Amino acid sequence: MNYQFCTLFDKNYLYNGLALHASLLRHCSNFTLWILCLDETAYRILSKLDLKKAKLVSLAEFENEDLLRVKQNRTAGEYAWTCAANFCKYVLEKYQPDSITYLDSDVYFFSGPDEIFKEIGSADIAIIEHRYSKEYSHLEKQSGTFCVEWVTFKNSEEGAKAVNWWSKKVLEWCYARYEDGKFGDQLYLNDWPRRFQGVHIIEHKGAGLAPWNLRNYALQIQGSQILTGGQNLIFYHFHTFHPISYNLYVRAIGYGLPRQAARLIYRPYIIAIKQSIDAVKNTDRNFNFGFRKFNIKEFFGEKIKTFLNH
């Protein structure tokens, strides 16, 4: 089966997006990754890199009157959220794959996705819960029960119904604030198990690990594989991970991380990000995006941990 994924990012998340693509190449033999390039710089660099099993879509190809209208009143982040649902709709309608799975660009695969798709089976829609650990359960009110890090739509009547509904809703309202039970594009998913038929909630323990749920899981090593709850770690969401320089990274702003996670999960990702940086620099020496400017003293004062990898 050829798995059809889509993601989106601009020049500031180019390193993350390349790491995602590299992880799919490593762990998934048959896939296509549709990439919406949110600016011309990202499109230019990715075109030069000529990525295997990737299909690039420029903003000029993708944007329509509705998107251009709302773009004027939204931040870059809010507009990216608006585009996620609409990009799923775009790929499904224009290229007619059997299904499309949206992935956040800061997702990274540690093993193949076969077990997730086997679990999804014939379901029309698949979503995944945040699974907050106790200390972060208060985040659910604003961020929602489900996480827009993996969303699958089958090219079916009910799948089309869901993606059309979601894409219209984010055009109406998609902002980085909590308001009337809405936040960005994410809280719209809260009632999908009731609103639509054929919705599957992904249960695999190795799917969707993230800073907000890591403390729910005990990590183990079996050969070259990371296990969590006896199942393979499939993908991790590197939310609030930011490179400061080639050798300095903020791992997870606002979250405490188990030491074991730094070694087993974050160290491989830093290596992957460095490989992305090297690939981009070999393509364009003048590329100077993707690094965040932080007041290091301020962050240390707030006890936000950084990870230095020499």
C-alpha positions as a Python dict, from the first residue, in 0.01 Angstrom:
ca = {
    (1, 'M'): (0, 0, 0),
    (2, 'N'): (122, 348, -87),
    (3, 'Y'): (57, 568, 213),
    (4, 'Q'): (-38, 925, 125),
    (5, 'F'): (74, 1189, 376),
    (6, 'C'): (60, 1565, 362),
    (7, 'T'): (226, 1837, 565),
    (8, 'L'): (308, 2205, 538),
    (9, 'F'): (581, 2441, 652),
    (10, 'D'): (767, 2758, 567),
    (11, 'K'): (1138, 2842, 568),
    (12, 'N'): (1141, 2867, 949),
    (13, 'Y'): (1033, 2504, 989),
    (14, 'L'): (1226, 2371, 690),
    (15, 'Y'): (1467, 2172, 908),
    (16, 'N'): (1176, 2002, 1087),
    (17, 'G'): (1001, 1920, 762),
    (18, 'L'): (1316, 1767, 615),
    (19, 'A'): (1364, 1558, 929),
    (20, 'L'): (1006, 1431, 897),
    (21, 'H'): (1067, 1336, 535),
    (22, 'A'): (1396, 1162, 619),
    (23, 'S'): (1228, 961, 896),
    (24, 'L'): (961, 839, 653),
    (25, 'L'): (1229, 739, 402),
    (26, 'R'): (1403, 542, 674),
    (27, 'H'): (1099, 360, 808),
    (28, 'C'): (834, 351, 535),
    (29, 'S'): (907, 180, 204),
    (30, 'N'): (604, 300, 11),
    (31, 'F'): (466, 650, 61),
    (32, 'T'): (411, 991, -91),
    (33, 'L'): (456, 1306, 116),
    (34, 'W'): (267, 1605, -22),
    (35, 'I'): (433, 1924, 101),
    (36, 'L'): (262, 2262, 92),
    (37, 'C'): (543, 2518, 83),
    (38, 'L'): (421, 2819, 274),
    (39, 'D'): (669, 3059, 117),
    (40, 'E'): (882, 3086, -196),
    (41, 'T'): (1207, 3022, -9),
    (42, 'A'): (1090, 2682, 117),
    (43, 'Y'): (968, 2590, -232),
    (44, 'R'): (1298, 2694, -391),
    (45, 'I'): (1515, 2501, -146),
    (46, 'L'): (1300, 2187, -158),
    (47, 'S'): (1293, 2196, -538),
    (48, 'K'): (1673, 2199, -545),
    (49, 'L'): (1693, 1912, -297),
    (50, 'D'): (1470, 1698, -524),
    (51, 'L'): (1332, 1488, -239),
    (52, 'K'): (1243, 1126, -307),
    (53, 'K'): (875, 1035, -269),
    (54, 'A'): (777, 1398, -207),
    (55, 'K'): (541, 1615, -409),
    (56, 'L'): (574, 1991, -370),
    (57, 'V'): (282, 2231, -391),
    (58, 'S'): (342, 2605, -401),
    (59, 'L'): (112, 2866, -253),
    (60, 'A'): (39, 2992, -604),
    (61, 'E'): (-99, 2649, -696),
    (62, 'F'): (-291, 2603, -371),
    (63, 'E'): (-444, 2933, -263),
    (64, 'N'): (-795, 3030, -368),
    (65, 'E'): (-1009, 3338, -312),
    (66, 'D'): (-1138, 3219, 26),
    (67, 'L'): (-789, 3152, 159),
    (68, 'L'): (-649, 3479, 28),
    (69, 'R'): (-938, 3666, 190),
    (70, 'V'): (-879, 3529, 540),
    (71, 'K'): (-499, 3543, 506),
    (72, 'Q'): (-505, 3920, 542),
    (73, 'N'): (-634, 3902, 900),
    (74, 'R'): (-436, 3607, 1038),
    (75, 'T'): (-85, 3560, 1165),
    (76, 'A'): (149, 3325, 983),
    (77, 'G'): (80, 3054, 1242),
    (78, 'E'): (-297, 3101, 1226),
    (79, 'Y'): (-287, 3090, 848),
    (80, 'A'): (-85, 2767, 857),
    (81, 'W'): (-354, 2613, 1080),
    (82, 'T'): (-616, 2734, 833),
    (83, 'C'): (-427, 2572, 547),
    (84, 'A'): (-397, 2226, 711),
    (85, 'A'): (-759, 2124, 664),
    (86, 'N'): (-779, 2293, 326),
    (87, 'F'): (-464, 2118, 206),
    (88, 'C'): (-613, 1780, 296),
    (89, 'K'): (-920, 1875, 94),
    (90, 'Y'): (-702, 2000, -193),
    (91, 'V'): (-503, 1675, -223),
    (92, 'L'): (-811, 1453, -191),
    (93, 'E'): (-1006, 1641, -456),
    (94, 'K'): (-727, 1713, -705),
    (95, 'Y'): (-525, 1392, -691),
    (96, 'Q'): (-788, 1143, -571),
    (97, 'P'): (-575, 919, -343),
    (98, 'D'): (-751, 642, -149),
    (99, 'S'): (-683, 843, 166),
    (100, 'I'): (-476, 1132, 295),
    (101, 'T'): (-311, 1163, 636),
    (102, 'Y'): (-211, 1505, 762),
    (103, 'L'): (108, 1521, 972),
    (104, 'D'): (246, 1816, 1162),
    (105, 'S'): (590, 1905, 1030),
    (106, 'D'): (751, 1857, 1372),
    (107, 'V'): (647, 1490, 1384),
    (108, 'Y'): (929, 1234, 1349),
    (109, 'F'): (903, 860, 1288),
    (110, 'F'): (1103, 606, 1489),
    (111, 'S'): (943, 307, 1314),
    (112, 'G'): (702, 244, 1028),
    (113, 'P'): (332, 341, 1036),
    (114, 'D'): (198, 0, 926),
    (115, 'E'): (58, -86, 1268),
    (116, 'I'): (-138, 239, 1284),
    (117, 'F'): (-294, 190, 941),
    (118, 'K'): (-374, -173, 1024),
    (119, 'E'): (-555, -48, 1335),
    (120, 'I'): (-743, 218, 1136),
    (121, 'G'): (-862, -48, 894),
    (122, 'S'): (-1170, 55, 698),
    (123, 'A'): (-1254, 358, 915),
    (124, 'D'): (-1331, 675, 718),
    (125, 'I'): (-1160, 911, 961),
    (126, 'A'): (-882, 858, 1216),
    (127, 'I'): (-777, 1097, 1491),
    (128, 'I'): (-557, 1071, 1797),
    (129, 'E'): (-595, 1196, 2154),
    (130, 'H'): (-342, 1413, 2336),
    (131, 'R'): (-345, 1160, 2624),
    (132, 'Y'): (-225, 1424, 2869),
    (133, 'S'): (-32, 1312, 3173),
    (134, 'K'): (-175, 1428, 3504),
    (135, 'E'): (39, 1741, 3538),
    (136, 'Y'): (-71, 1869, 3194),
    (137, 'S'): (-438, 1767, 3203),
    (138, 'H'): (-539, 2133, 3250),
    (139, 'L'): (-430, 2197, 2890),
    (140, 'E'): (-719, 1996, 2751),
    (141, 'K'): (-974, 2276, 2784),
    (142, 'Q'): (-783, 2503, 2545),
    (143, 'S'): (-593, 2254, 2332),
    (144, 'G'): (-866, 1992, 2302),
    (145, 'T'): (-906, 1620, 2346),
    (146, 'F'): (-756, 1543, 2004),
    (147, 'C'): (-431, 1658, 1849),
    (148, 'V'): (-394, 1776, 1491),
    (149, 'E'): (-66, 1590, 1453),
    (150, 'W'): (-215, 1293, 1267),
    (151, 'V'): (-554, 1313, 1093),
    (152, 'T'): (-657, 1057, 831),
    (153, 'F'): (-940, 1097, 581),
    (154, 'K'): (-1046, 818, 348),
    (155, 'N'): (-1157, 926, 2),
    (156, 'S'): (-1513, 824, 85),
    (157, 'E'): (-1845, 996, 136),
    (158, 'E'): (-1795, 1032, 512),
    (159, 'G'): (-1426, 1124, 480),
    (160, 'A'): (-1512, 1397, 232),
    (161, 'K'): (-1794, 1516, 456),
    (162, 'A'): (-1551, 1559, 748),
    (163, 'V'): (-1273, 1732, 556),
    (164, 'N'): (-1521, 1968, 386),
    (165, 'W'): (-1678, 2058, 720),
    (166, 'W'): (-1338, 2118, 885),
    (167, 'S'): (-1204, 2326, 596),
    (168, 'K'): (-1510, 2552, 605),
    (169, 'K'): (-1492, 2596, 981),
    (170, 'V'): (-1129, 2709, 980),
    (171, 'L'): (-1207, 2957, 706),
    (172, 'E'): (-1478, 3101, 930),
    (173, 'W'): (-1260, 3114, 1245),
    (174, 'C'): (-902, 3001, 1319),
    (175, 'Y'): (-708, 3209, 1569),
    (176, 'A'): (-446, 3152, 1838),
    (177, 'R'): (-683, 3224, 2123),
    (178, 'Y'): (-952, 3039, 2311),
    (179, 'E'): (-1296, 3173, 2228),
    (180, 'D'): (-1642, 3016, 2260),
    (181, 'G'): (-1508, 2662, 2269),
    (182, 'K'): (-1271, 2718, 1977),
    (183, 'F'): (-893, 2735, 1954),
    (184, 'G'): (-710, 2738, 1622),
    (185, 'D'): (-806, 2440, 1406),
    (186, 'Q'): (-788, 2185, 1687),
    (187, 'L'): (-1096, 2211, 1908),
    (188, 'Y'): (-1312, 2151, 1602),
    (189, 'L'): (-1212, 1784, 1634),
    (190, 'N'): (-1361, 1742, 1983),
    (191, 'D'): (-1704, 1623, 1869),
    (192, 'W'): (-1603, 1430, 1557),
    (193, 'P'): (-1680, 1087, 1710),
    (194, 'R'): (-2039, 1209, 1749),
    (195, 'R'): (-2061, 1434, 1444),
    (196, 'F'): (-1935, 1187, 1182),
    (197, 'Q'): (-1968, 817, 1120),
    (198, 'G'): (-1667, 591, 1079),
    (199, 'V'): (-1436, 780, 1315),
    (200, 'H'): (-1156, 575, 1468),
    (201, 'I'): (-958, 700, 1768),
    (202, 'I'): (-602, 566, 1738),
    (203, 'E'): (-509, 352, 2038),
    (204, 'H'): (-155, 239, 1957),
    (205, 'K'): (68, 329, 2253),
    (206, 'G'): (358, 421, 2025),
    (207, 'A'): (160, 677, 1828),
    (208, 'G'): (164, 1042, 1924),
    (209, 'L'): (410, 1053, 2211),
    (210, 'A'): (480, 1415, 2298),
    (211, 'P'): (603, 1635, 2584),
    (212, 'W'): (252, 1651, 2734),
    (213, 'N'): (212, 1274, 2769),
    (214, 'L'): (565, 1131, 2802),
    (215, 'R'): (525, 1066, 3174),
    (216, 'N'): (246, 821, 3097),
    (217, 'Y'): (493, 583, 2933),
    (218, 'A'): (795, 378, 3032),
    (219, 'L'): (1050, 369, 2752),
    (220, 'Q'): (1251, 55, 2686),
    (221, 'I'): (1512, -53, 2433),
    (222, 'Q'): (1479, -382, 2249),
    (223, 'G'): (1755, -418, 1995),
    (224, 'S'): (1743, -102, 1786),
    (225, 'Q'): (1375, -36, 1866),
    (226, 'I'): (1229, 191, 2133),
    (227, 'L'): (929, 35, 2305),
    (228, 'T'): (655, 204, 2502),
    (229, 'G'): (396, -7, 2681),
    (230, 'G'): (532, -309, 2495),
    (231, 'Q'): (468, -154, 2153),
    (232, 'N'): (703, 12, 1906),
    (233, 'L'): (746, 386, 1935),
    (234, 'I'): (613, 491, 1595),
    (235, 'F'): (616, 869, 1600),
    (236, 'Y'): (692, 1150, 1840),
    (237, 'H'): (566, 1508, 1823),
    (238, 'F'): (853, 1752, 1889),
    (239, 'H'): (627, 2035, 1999),
    (240, 'T'): (816, 2349, 2112),
    (241, 'F'): (1151, 2207, 2005),
    (242, 'H'): (1365, 2489, 1865),
    (243, 'P'): (1720, 2509, 1732),
    (244, 'I'): (1906, 2812, 1867),
    (245, 'S'): (2226, 2734, 1678),
    (246, 'Y'): (2383, 2430, 1514),
    (247, 'N'): (2481, 2291, 1855),
    (248, 'L'): (2224, 2438, 2092),
    (249, 'Y'): (1857, 2341, 2117),
    (250, 'V'): (1560, 2415, 2339),
    (251, 'R'): (1397, 2076, 2380),
    (252, 'A'): (1043, 2139, 2502),
    (253, 'I'): (946, 2485, 2622),
    (254, 'G'): (717, 2468, 2924),
    (255, 'Y'): (745, 2092, 2979),
    (256, 'G'): (957, 1881, 3209),
    (257, 'L'): (1110, 1582, 3033),
    (258, 'P'): (1229, 1251, 3179),
    (259, 'R'): (1605, 1215, 3142),
    (260, 'Q'): (1563, 892, 2948),
    (261, 'A'): (1365, 1077, 2680),
    (262, 'A'): (1654, 1317, 2620),
    (263, 'R'): (1881, 1027, 2534),
    (264, 'L'): (1644, 795, 2347),
    (265, 'I'): (1415, 1042, 2170),
    (266, 'Y'): (1567, 1389, 2156),
    (267, 'R'): (1926, 1296, 2076),
    (268, 'P'): (1832, 1114, 1751),
    (269, 'Y'): (1611, 1405, 1651),
    (270, 'I'): (1890, 1656, 1704),
    (271, 'I'): (2110, 1445, 1478),
    (272, 'A'): (1833, 1448, 1216),
    (273, 'I'): (1793, 1826, 1244),
    (274, 'K'): (2169, 1870, 1200),
    (275, 'Q'): (2153, 1657, 887),
    (276, 'S'): (1872, 1881, 761),
    (277, 'I'): (2080, 2191, 832),
    (278, 'D'): (2376, 2042, 645),
    (279, 'A'): (2159, 1953, 344),
    (280, 'V'): (2013, 2302, 324),
    (281, 'K'): (2348, 2474, 369),
    (282, 'N'): (2498, 2258, 92),
    (283, 'T'): (2217, 2378, -131),
    (284, 'D'): (2220, 2745, -28),
    (285, 'R'): (2507, 2878, 184),
    (286, 'N'): (2319, 3202, 244),
    (287, 'F'): (2011, 3036, 394),
    (288, 'N'): (1978, 3182, 744),
    (289, 'F'): (1640, 3080, 877),
    (290, 'G'): (1515, 2814, 1117),
    (291, 'F'): (1704, 2929, 1426),
    (292, 'R'): (1513, 3092, 1709),
    (293, 'K'): (1650, 3392, 1896),
    (294, 'F'): (1627, 3337, 2270),
    (295, 'N'): (1747, 3520, 2576),
    (296, 'I'): (1934, 3224, 2723),
    (297, 'K'): (1968, 3378, 3069),
    (298, 'E'): (1594, 3436, 3080),
    (299, 'F'): (1520, 3077, 2984),
    (300, 'F'): (1761, 2934, 3236),
    (301, 'G'): (1606, 3162, 3497),
    (302, 'E'): (1266, 3009, 3419),
    (303, 'K'): (1420, 2661, 3450),
    (304, 'I'): (1354, 2577, 3089),
    (305, 'K'): (1608, 2312, 3001),
    (306, 'T'): (1830, 2324, 2697),
    (307, 'F'): (2015, 2040, 2541),
    (308, 'L'): (2370, 2088, 2413),
    (309, 'N'): (2488, 1826, 2171),
    (310, 'H'): (2855, 1854, 2070),
}
